[in-house]
Amino acid sequence: MDINTLRIVATLACFATFIGILGWTFLRRNRAGFEEAAQIPFQQD
């Protein structure tokens, strides 16, 4: 295995991770939690 093959594998792994995070972000079941988290800076004690 040469360095270029390792670079290709690392790039593909990072891309797959990115797509996974992107998919998880846009799932509808996470919407309520994200909306609640988005309002935290605006809440006063």
VEXSE-494108 format. One record per residue: residue in three letters; x, y, z of N, C-alpha, C, O in turn. Coordinates in steps of 0.2 Angstrom, whole numbers, plus 5000, padded with zeros to 4 digits. Atoms other than C-alpha are relative to their C-alpha. Layout:
ALAXYZXYZXYZXYZ
...
This chain:
MET500449945000500050005000500550065000500950075005
ASP499649945000500850164995499650065003499050065005
ILE500249944997500550345001499450024997498950055000
ASN500549985004499350384987499349965002498849995002
THR500650044999498150244991499850015007499250025008
LEU500249984993498150295010499750065000499250075003
ARG500349935000497750475005499349994997498850024999
ILE500750015003496250404994499649975005499050005006
VAL500450034995495650305008499850055005499250055008
ALA500149954995495750445021499550054997499150075001
THR500549955003494850565009499349974999498850005001
LEU500750045000493450435006499750005007499150005007
ALA500350014994493250405024499850075003499250075006
CYS500249934998493150595028499450024996498950054999
PHE500649995004491850615014499449965002498949995003
ALA500550044997490850475021499750035006499150035008
THR500249974994490850555038499750064999499250075003
PHE500449935001490350725031499349984998498950025000
ILE500650025002488950645022499549975005498949995006
GLY500450024995488350555037499850055005499250055007
ILE500149954996488450705048499450054997499050075000
LEU500549965003487450805035499349965000498850005001
GLY500650045000486150665034499750005007499150015007
TRP500350004993485950665053499750075001499250075005
THR500249934999485750855053499350014997498950045001
PHE500749985004484250855041499549955002499049954998
LEU500550054998483350705049499450045004499650095008
ARG500649964997481550775054500049985007499750035011
ARG500150014993481650685071500450045004500350055010
ASN499649964996483050795076499850085000500150125004
ARG500249935001482150955072499850045007500050095008
ALA500249974994481350985089500650025005500750075008
GLY499449994996483050965098500450064997500750105001
PHE499649955003483951085086499650075001500050125002
GLU500449944998482551215088500150025007500250085008
GLU500049994993482651205106500750035002500850085005
ALA499349984999484551225106500250074997500650104999
ALA499949935003484451375094499850055004500050115003
GLN500349954996483451465107500450015007500250065010
ILE499749994994484651445121500450075001500350095007
PRO499749934999485651605118499550065002499750115005
PHE500549954999484051705119499650005006499250045008
GLN500450014994483351635135500450045006501050045006
GLN499749964994483651745151499849965006499349925007
ASP500150034994483851675168499550035005499450005010
